[in-house]
Amino acid sequence: MDVSNYQLSCTSNFSYAIFLHQVKNSHLDDSTGSLHDWNLPPQVTNTTPCNWTGIVCDPLSLSVISIYLLGLHIYGYFPVDFCRFPTLQILSLADNFFNDSLTSASISSCSHLHHLNLPLNLFVGNLPDFTPDFVNLRSLDLSLNFSGHIPPSFGRFPNLTILCLLGNLLNGIIPAFLTNLTQLTRFALAYNPFTPGPLPLHIGNLTKLENLWLPNCNLVGEIPEPLGNFVSLKNLDLSDNCLSHKIPESIGGLRSVHQSDKAPTAWKKKEEERKGKGKKRDRGREREGYRERNVEE
């Protein structure tokens, strides 16, 4: 059945179950049986998906508000139909095998999301361009997937607090428009082969940062004095770049910083392997490094 023509009822929890079941059967390759409970018993018309693997419902309305399918070894294309739930706030599909490109058209129906997390899949091509409708987005993680430049639309998320683009194959310089994201608390671009260049001039705009992780980004020049204005900063890593050895005096005022600047061993090994011509990406090691780095401190 073509689920694109299926009409979701806002009042029927059973219609949510039918829809999820159809998305699974038409768009997902669940060869490991991770979604074995996404089934509709015969002649039962009151099935709720709220206790299915990865599904979280609002406790009052029982509408689907979150879909977490983390590390379930699911294959297929990006299941954009999940975004047809008007109540969905969180879509987290990390560490699976979703492939093909992720286009602006395919992602546009997800503009009501608050959290979109798709790291460690098999997406190819450039980062998608986001429409101006993504005003509710709070966190965006597209790590270990994409290549190319960072699109200008990434500087137009007014409420974004977390941006993670780790371990992609992004090029060009780190764009200045990212300093428009003044609500950011976590900013991670580590392990990307950017064109050598300085930190953006107006990095000091990001005064709410708690985590700044930029090792191995081909940064050159001096460490900007405004970094000392980040009074909330707890984790700072600028290692494995070509920054000047001069440390601004303002850095001494960062009383809350407690993280070493040494990058995790797993990430260093991953980067060394990726530099080898013709070598395949080691997803196991990438997962290890990603998880090591993304445990909340």
N, C-alpha and C positions, 0 to 999 in steps of 0.2 A: 504493500500500500504506500502511496505517496503521502508522507506525513505533512508535506508543505500545504496540503489542502485540508488538513484536519483542523476543525474548529475547536479551540479550547474553551470550555465553559468556566467562567469565573466562580461559579457556585458549586460545581460538581467535582469533588475530590476524586471520584472514580474516573472522570475524564482525564485527570492528570495521570492516573495509573495507565490508562489505555495509551495515552500519548507517549509516555516514557517507554512502555513496552514496544511500541511501534518504532520509536527511534532506535532502540537497541537492535531490533530485528532487521531494520532496513539500512542502518548507517554504521553499526559497530561490529567489529569482529572480536567477540569475547570467547576466544578459543580456550582460555584457561578456566572459564566458568565463574569468573569473579562476580558477575551480575546474575548469578543463578536464581536469585530471589526476585528478579524483575519479571515476574510471570503473573498471568491472570488465570486463577482457577476457573474451570468450566462452571457455568451457570451461577457464578457469584458476581453480583453487581454492586457490592459495597467495598471492594478492595481499595485500600489506601496505600499509596507509595511511601508514606512517612516513615515506615520501618524498613524500607529497602536499603541496600548497600549504597552509601554515599549520598542519600537524600535527607535533607533537613527541612522540616515544615514549621510554619508559624504555629505556636501552641494553641492559638485561639481560632484562627481561620482555617488551619490545616493546609494552607496554600504552600507550594514549594518555594522556599526562599534561598536554598543553597544546594549546590551539587558538587560533592567532593569525590572525585575518582582518582585518587593518588596512588601511583605505582601499581596499577592493576593489570598491566601488560595488555591493554586494550589497543587494537589496531583500527585504522579507518581514517576517513577525512575528518576535519574539524566539524563536530556535531553542532552546527549553528542553530539547529532547531531547538536546542535547549533554551536558547535565548527568547523563544516565543512565549515562555512563561513570563507574564507581565510583572509577577511578584518576585522574580529571581533577582537576588542581590549578589550572590557569590557563585562564580564558576571557576572551579579549580581542577585542572586536568593534568597536573604535573606528573612527569616520569611515566609516560606511556609511549605509544608508537603512532600517534596521529601524524599524518604526513601531508604532502602536497603543499601548496603555498597558502598563505593566509592573506586574503585581499581586503581592501577597504569595503568592497561590496559584501563579502561574507561576514565581516565583523560588525557591519553597521546596525544590524538588528539587536546588538548587545549593548546599545548605548545607555540603557537604564541600569546596568550593573554598577555595583560599588567596588567589587574586587574581581579582577580577571588575572588568573595565574595559569600560565601554559608552559612553564620551563621543562626542559629535558624531554622533548618530543623529537619528531623527525621532520619538522617543517622546513621548507626550503625557500630560497629566494629572499627578497627584501622584507624589511619590517612593513606591516600594513600602515596605511595612512588612516588616521582616525577623523571622523567627522566632528564638527563642533558640538554635537549633541551629547558627548560624553562628559557632561558637567558633574555627574554624581560619582565618577570614578575616584576611588581612594587609593587603590594599590594596583600596580601593573607589573607583572613579572613575565618577561618573554626571554629568559636566559637560555643559552645553549641551544639555539635554533637557527638564527637568521644571519644575513649578510647585508652589505650595502651601507648606505648612509642612514642616519637617523632623520626621519621626516620632520618638517617644521611643525606638523600637528602635535608632536610630542611636547611642544612648549606651550600648549594651550589646554592643559588640564587644570582648571582653577582650584580643584579640591584634592589633587593628588598628594598623598603623603609618602608613598613608597614607589620608587622606580628602580627596577632591577633588570639590567640588560647584560648580565655577566656572561663571559665566555662565548660570545657570538663571534662572527667574523666581520664586525662593523669597521668601516673605513671612513676617510674624511677626518677632519678635526672634530674634537668634542664641541658641538655647536653652542653658541652663546645663548640661543633661545631657551636652553634648559634652565638657565638661571631665572626664568620667569616663573618657575614652579616654586613659589615662595612658601608653600605649605609643606614642602618635603621634610620628612624626618629621617628617611633612609634613601640614600642615593648610591647606587652600585653599578659601575660600568667596567669593572675589573676584567682583565684578560681579553681585550679586544685590540686588534692591530690598527688602531687609529693612525692617521697621518701625524707625524711628530708635530707637536704644538703645545702651547702653554695651557694652563687651566683658564677657563673663561674669565675675562676681566671682572665680570660682575658676580663671581661666585659668592661674594659677601652678601648677596641678596638672600641667600638660603639660610637665614638666621635660626631657623627651627631645627636644623639638622642635628640628629643624634648619632647617625651612622654614615660615614663617608668612606667608601671603599673604592679606590682607584688604582690599585697596583697593576703594573704591566699594561699601561695604556699609552705608552710612547709620549708621556708628558715631558716637556723640556722647559727650561727657564727657571724662574725663581718661584718659591712657595709664596703665594700671595699673602700680604699682611692681613687682609680681612678675615682670614681663617681664624684669627684670634678673637673674632666677634662671636664665634659659635659657642655661646655659653652653655648650651645644652649638649654639646658633643661628647659622646662617650667612647666611640670607636672611630679611629682615624688610621687609614692605611694608604700611603702614597709610595710604597716600596716598588722596587724594580722598574723605576723610571729614570730619566736623566735630568732630574731637578737639581738646581744649585745646592751645594752643601750648606749654604747659609740658611740658618733657621731664623725666621722672624721673631723678634722679641715677644710679639703678641701671642705666639704659641704657648709661651710660659704661663699665660693666664687661663689656659684650658684645664681647669681644676678637675673636671669630671672625666677626662679621658683616661681609660684604663687598658686599652687594647694595645698589644705589641704590633709593630709594623711588619712582622714577618708573615708572609703569605703561607697558607697551609701547604704541606708537602704534596698532598694529592693534586692540588691545583698546579703547583710548579711542574710536577711530572707530566700532567695533562698538557700543559703549554709546550713543554719540550717535545712531546710526541707529536703535537699538532704542527710544530715547525718542520718536522721531518717530511720531506716531499713524498707524497703518495701514501702516507700512513693513514690508516683509518682511525676515526675517533673511537676512543675506548669509553663506551657509555657507562660501564661499571665504575671506572675511575672518576668520570665526570660526576656521576651520582654521588660518589663518596665525597668528592670535593665540594659539591654544591650543598649537600646536607650538612657537612662540617661547618660551612660558612654561614648557613642560614638558620642555625639554631639561635633563637632569641637569647640575647645575653642580658 
